[in-house]
Amino acid sequence: MNLDEKLVNRIVEKVVERMAEQEADTRPAANVSAGKAGITEGIFQDIKTCVQAAVAAQRQLLALPMEVRRKIVQAIREIGQAKAQDYGCMEFEETGLGKAEDNVAKVQSSCEVPGMEDLTPEVYAGDKGVTIIERLPVGVIASVNPITNGSPTIIFNAIMMISGGNTVVMNPHPKTKKVSASLIRDLNLAIMKAGGPPNCVCCIEDPTVPSAQQLMTDPDVNMIAVTGGHGVVAFATSTGKRVIAGGPGNPPVVVDETADLDRAAQCIIQGAAFSNCTACASEKEIFVVDSVAGKLKEKLKKYGAYEISADQGNELLNNIFKEVKGPGEPGVINMDYIGRSPQVILKSIGLNIGSDIQIVILETDKGHPLVWTEQIMPVLPVVRCPDVDQAIEWALAAEQNNGHTMAIHSNSLANIRKMASRARCASFIKNGACGLGGVGVTGEGFVSFHIATNGEGHTRPKMFTQIRRCVMTDDLRYRYGTEASS
């Protein structure tokens, strides 16, 4: 008789576990005694020792049953949820970026990314036997983390990468080193308590740009996950290793004449104001059809926007930009203002505004530097467009082929389709908030805060594995009409 599905699944799970154990047995052990006091919490003085500790941890991780790995992943989720308030506030105190309450919300949401449930093997059973498409670990993964998302990046990468049987070495941004070290210590203690090995998540005590480069080029690092600008992404790509790169974004939002303006304004405020627009996926510029531009601005002001004049905008540019180039060219942002509140930003030009203000808007032309620069602050240019076709055209140009995120507010399926057909981006949002809808917080789908702009899209555990096709020909099948069974 035919094998039932449950039996096939049990056989598949046993085969996959046995293969993982066999692979672990053939890996060379690192010259690190992970059990010694002082080196079990993942914090090291130099990159080489850090990587070798992760190599040793990965070998031990693969030797453990799958059920232990599930407990490890659950332990990471639980420590993140339990101490979200601590991590969020600590990160805000260390960096001064965003909002403490939004940092807490990001830590909480980062615990909701997919885990081992994303890695179920595919099974094909037929007359020719059984084939299993399995997901195997890649090994040690380097994670180069941004200043704008320090704690959440550690948590969601730990969940996704360890789910795949990997260990991870983090290179936090130097301005998040305190909260990163504290979090990594807590994660390793939780992992060991759940039955896992020490040093599944590692970092060095004093991360720098050179340490990030050393990490990415270390021969024992098998894969790189990086979030940052063109420079760090280019360096990661130059290593010849597989790279999951969250590069720069400059998400435009189009608002046409059919849009629900009340909803559009609320969504723009919600996305751009979250953590003071530090998220790469947040709305960065608005292209609105001229016939409804005035009404949209009034709605935006109703929900927390403060409009400044052209003269005030010119004065502000001298503060928030270090260098302004020609029309249609990105400028150089003054990093002292990224992630700062509207109150702090406008005070630099002598404006005192209420605490209820969440973003600043400035009507500009399409060549304005705010349109072409990923400003990472809650100051959004508003560009009037003669019609939706021009709005889409200018929005696509302003996105600059970053391949990140775009949005449209419209009740016209034809207009939505028109933009969607040309929007070469990892995340396209219709009638929602860029910064929250596209990452799965207010939109459907799995939660993911890391968007791989090199074509792979929102990260999930599957991305941090390698695929192997395991074929057993003529096995595990019964042939009717014969005496022998396979």
PyMOL commands that set and color helices and strands:
alter all, ss='L'
color gray80, all
select helices_A, chain A and resi 5-26+47-62+66-82+84-95+100-110+116-119+147-163+174-193+209-217+230-238+261-277+290-302+310-320+335-337+342-347+369-372+388-399+413-420+434-437+461-464
alter helices_A, ss='H'
color red, helices_A
select strands_A, chain A and resi 43-44+122-126+129-137+140-144+167-171+201-204+223-227+242-246+252-255+285-289+305-307+321-323+332-333+359-364+379-385+405-409+427-430+451-452+457-458+465-473
alter strands_A, ss='S'
color yellow, strands_A
deselect
rebuild
show_as cartoon
